[in-house]
Amino acid sequence: MPRLTDLDRALAIGQLQAGVPQNQVAALFGLSPSTLSKLKAKFHITGDVKDRPRSGRPKKMMPQEDDAPRRPFHHPVSPYAAFPLTPTEEY
């Protein structure tokens, strides 16, 4: 179910304040009655219908880099690559 915009939340609260039954408002906005009850309680407590900011995973690239072509990461060659590591032998 898509998230409601702040405008939709405000309109839903306005419908409730105008006397429209909660079940009808919930159906109109595609919400469950319990979700609308939570929104109504939130409005009465905070006086606002805005959603709290959510933390999310930050983007891996800067916005100006989004259009840049992707290049594979190249590992630098170690100067010791010609000498493979082997376990030490016991004497």
Secondary structure, 3 states (H helix, E strand, C coil): CCCCCHHHHHHHHHHHHCCCCHHHHHHHHCCCHHHHHHHHHHHHHHCCCCCCCCCCCCCCCCHHHCCCCCCCCCCCCCCCCCCCCCCCCCC
